[in-house]
Amino acid sequence: MDYQSFNPGSLPGPVTAGNAVNGLLANSMTFLGLGSMLKSVFPSLVGQFSASQISNTIKLFLLGSTVELGRRSWEWIYTRFRPKLYISATFLDGDPVHEWIMIFLAEKRVWYHARDYTIQYKTSTQQWGVTVIRPGEGQTQVDPEGVEELEETVSFLPNYDTPQLFRWRGYWVEVIREAPKPQGLPHEIKVSHGSGTLRLNLYTLNQGALRDLIQEAKEYYIEESKQQVIVRSLGINQGMVHGIFGAPGSKQFWTDIKKKPYRPLDSVILPKGVLDSIVKDAREFITSEHWYTRAGIPYRRGYLFHGPPGTGKSSTVYALAGALGLELYTLSLSTSGLTDATLQMAADGIPKRGILLIEDIDCAFPSRDDDEEEMRQAQAKATSSRVAENMMMGIPPPPGRSSVTMSGLLNVLDGVNSENGKIFMATTNYVDRLDDALLRPGRIDMKVEYKLASRDQAAAIFNRFFAVPEDARGSSEKMPYEGSVHHPLADEFASRFPDNEFTVAELQGYLLTCRTFPRAALDGISAWVAHEREARLGKAERERERKAKAKEAKQVETGAQMAPGVPPMFQGFFGMQPLPASGSAIASTQPPRDQSGLEGDQNLGSDRVISAPPLDVPTSSELKVPEL
Ligand SMILES: Nc1ncnc2c1ncn2[C@@H]1O[C@H](COP(=O)(O)OP(=O)(O)OP(=O)(O)O)[C@@H](O)[C@H]1O
């Protein structure tokens, strides 16, 4: 049978759209000679099917192709035409702008009429939520105080992918929360991260409107944050067991956001003039960008606060950040999985005038009794570059400790990206453990020593606790640090307090036990001092015993590793090394040290691992001929 006999022109019946398409397809097949081509190529196949079946299949195929072509063409035209209808903006989770917009939208009650919520308990990282509908607005009979309390503890979060439309300055704006994508490397458990992306469609062609909206959100956010200090830290990827920060593949490192209540500067009690000089220096720096540029000096500033724990170092940083209206970006160098590469990337993610705060910057140093740390120093440098390479290839670092090196840290401080007005702040309890290279001006420009509490500080703290102004007396809400005046018992209290023996934190701890009883605080101070001294003596004694035991155990262990039957003094002659192999690795990467444990100038090489060997643990070379 010839397929031409199926020419719809020869078919009876009315001329319909279907007939027309059939005719068109059949004619094109005739034109292309598809029937005879198929017959010649697949004679056996064609033999099994009737010509009409083949012809109909081809027609269907061509029809489908035409429809698909039409669909794609429409999509192409639509995607090019769409931006002309509205401006679309995407805000990535973890980015500060995402935070501004979220809080702004919550304030604008954009999701006020949403019908689809996720309810969750409020955490310190949950910064925004939708206001629940209040009584008086007709929707609920619940006690208003109860509703308010509920709002403080529970978040109403609009669900993902449900668009909400609202009006802003006369424009229609559509907002959609998109669910976070599951993340993680192939061999990790895939879990979603963060609170998702936010998309805004602004129905206008005016680009300026988008800028204005972001500006308004930013201003609102700054205003809202005035009574708080924003503290960001490295967000740990949920899928990570191995130390990946933020979202893999993105530059969002600082995704863990907390808000600390604003701390007034005068609540930090330091010797006269100290706090003023820090604040003055920081303020001057912030307003001197042009001066730095003109003078050709990198526009950055570093501060180091050092001294015993509990003397107010961190308190100074938080109070300063609040007073200057700057955000804090905190990290610990001992964070598991942190490498030079991730440290650099994280630092690059800090915006202009953000404060990078490294608390306890000496923490990568070993405790003096920890032998394992020596081994770690040698391994850390080698590991650091390997881990960085692996991470580039998507292989996560092994669980464990940080492998940041001194050169990595110095690169961060000196890097080009640190010159955009970044402030670097560090705290330490052991300034002597820090490398001179780190402490040089340009990296650390201002060092402030914190000391144990003086009598003046004791009087000031006493006043802060008990000298409550007239108008606040009798109020159960009186705050220890607000508008205090001189208390008549303050001087006597200070005279009974020993100078430079206790920290402010310890003193504060004592005063808290008699928070509203100044007389009891005065009467009890001498007994408290005596008790604390006794406790310290006991602690020191226990510590001495512990160290002696640890030393003994070390000597026994060293003896066990010597050649059996060979007296210790001859071990060297028999080529025996009393230390494990790792000891020699340390010797090769660690600079030679003198008996005092201090390193010579030649040892300040910038590629040295931050951690230093314990000062009172003998080095491998010292151990070669153990004492008999
Ligand atoms: N100089 C001070 N003025 C006011 N409060 C202080 C001062 N020093 C310590 N405190 C109080 O003691 C507590 C601990 O202070 P902070 O964390 O600032 O000490 P730190 O020196 O940073 O300690 P660490 O080295 O352990 O981090 C805080 O509650 C703080 O309010």
The ligand as a Tripos MOL2 file, in Angstrom:
@<TRIPOS>MOLECULE
LIG
   31    33     1     0     0
SMALL
NO_CHARGES

@<TRIPOS>ATOM
      1 N1         37.1870   45.5200   84.4640 N.pl3     1 LIG1
      2 C1         35.9520   45.0340   84.5630 C.ar      1 LIG1
      3 N2         34.8980   45.8530   84.6330 N.ar      1 LIG1
      4 C2         33.6580   45.3760   84.7470 C.ar      1 LIG1
      5 N3         33.3630   44.0700   84.7710 N.ar      1 LIG1
      6 C3         34.3750   43.2100   84.6870 C.ar      1 LIG1
      7 C4         35.7140   43.6430   84.5740 C.ar      1 LIG1
      8 N4         36.4970   42.5670   84.5330 N.ar      1 LIG1
      9 C5         35.7060   41.5180   84.5880 C.ar      1 LIG1
     10 N5         34.4280   41.8800   84.6800 N.ar      1 LIG1
     11 C6         33.2760   40.9980   84.7690 C.3       1 LIG1
     12 O1         33.7810   39.6880   84.9040 O.3       1 LIG1
     13 C7         33.2370   38.8040   83.9480 C.3       1 LIG1
     14 C8         34.3250   38.2740   83.0260 C.3       1 LIG1
     15 O2         34.8890   39.3620   82.3380 O.3       1 LIG1
     16 P1         35.6010   39.2450   80.9320 P.3       1 LIG1
     17 O3         35.0690   38.0780   80.2040 O.co2     1 LIG1
     18 O4         35.5500   40.5500   80.2820 O.co2     1 LIG1
     19 O5         37.0670   38.9100   81.3930 O.3       1 LIG1
     20 P2         38.2800   38.4880   80.4720 P.3       1 LIG1
     21 O6         39.4570   39.2280   80.9840 O.co2     1 LIG1
     22 O7         37.9550   38.6520   79.0620 O.co2     1 LIG1
     23 O8         38.3970   36.9640   80.8520 O.3       1 LIG1
     24 P3         38.9680   35.7760   79.9360 P.3       1 LIG1
     25 O9         40.4130   36.0420   79.7220 O.co2     1 LIG1
     26 O10        38.7200   34.5740   80.7710 O.co2     1 LIG1
     27 O11        38.1600   35.7950   78.6790 O.co2     1 LIG1
     28 C9         32.1730   39.5900   83.2280 C.3       1 LIG1
     29 O12        30.9310   39.2820   83.8060 O.3       1 LIG1
     30 C10        32.4930   41.0220   83.4770 C.3       1 LIG1
     31 O13        31.3270   41.7540   83.6300 O.3       1 LIG1
@<TRIPOS>BOND
     1     1     2 1
     2     2     3 ar
     3     2     7 ar
     4     3     4 ar
     5     4     5 ar
     6     5     6 ar
     7     6     7 ar
     8     6    10 ar
     9     7     8 ar
    10     8     9 ar
    11     9    10 ar
    12    10    11 1
    13    11    12 1
    14    11    30 1
    15    12    13 1
    16    13    14 1
    17    13    28 1
    18    14    15 1
    19    15    16 1
    20    16    17 2
    21    16    18 1
    22    16    19 1
    23    19    20 1
    24    20    21 2
    25    20    22 1
    26    20    23 1
    27    23    24 1
    28    24    25 2
    29    24    26 1
    30    24    27 1
    31    28    29 1
    32    28    30 1
    33    30    31 1
@<TRIPOS>SUBSTRUCTURE
     1 LIG1         1 GROUP 0 **** ****
